[in-house]
Structure formats: structure tokens, C-alpha cells
Amino acid sequence: MVGMSLAMIAVALGIIYMFERGLPMPAPLILLIFAVLFILGTTIFEGRGAVHPWSLIGGAISSIAVTFIVMSIIGGILYAVTGGLSAIPPETILYSLAACMIVSMVALKFAYYKLQYT
């Protein structure tokens, strides 16, 4: 749970990083990550029985989301390492960590329930 909440905070800090400084990695690397995730996503959707055009659309949407999350986490790590956390009060960091821990617990329980009963 703590790891998931730290990843959520890294995503939030990564979004701040992207607004302040731009992309956290070169564009060709982002495109490569997207391409690999697109192939994996399309294959997973086809394996689950999706028809041809919908497997491509599902693979594209899921790869866009995961690519954005990966970019945000890397940007959040860069933001924290380059001193961006000094502008944020420690209380705010603790509040956000606590809130993200609560959200991650609810998300994990919901996912466990959905996987168990469907």
C-alpha cells in the first residue's frame, strides 16, 4: 500500500514536473514505450476475445494511459531528485501520503472484490 501511494505521489509530482520543465525523457523513448505497450495491450485484448478493431482501440487506449503513468513517475522522481520537494511543505507531503494510502487501500479492496466475484 505504501508503494502504491508513493507511486501516486510520484505521478502527481511528475505532472508538476511536466508542466514546469517539459517532457522528462526524450520523445523517441516515449514512442518506443508506447509501441511496446501497444503491442502487449493489443495481444492481451485479442487473447481475451476482443474482435479485431476493438482490440486495437483497447490496446491504444491502455498503452496511452500506461505510457503517461510511466512518464509521470519518471518525472516525479526527477522532480524529487532535482530539489522540487523543497518548495512543498513537509505537512503537505504527509497529508498527500496519507490520502494516497487511503485511496490505494480502497482501490485494492475494490479490485480484490471484482476479481473474486466476477
Secondary structure, DSSP 8 states (H G I E B T S, - for coil): -HHHHHHHHHHHHHHHHHHHH--SS-HHHHHHHHHHHHHHHHHHHHHTT--HHHHHHHHHHHHHHHHHHHHHHHHHHHHHHTTGGGGS-HHHHHHHHHHHHHHHHHHHHHHHHHHHH-
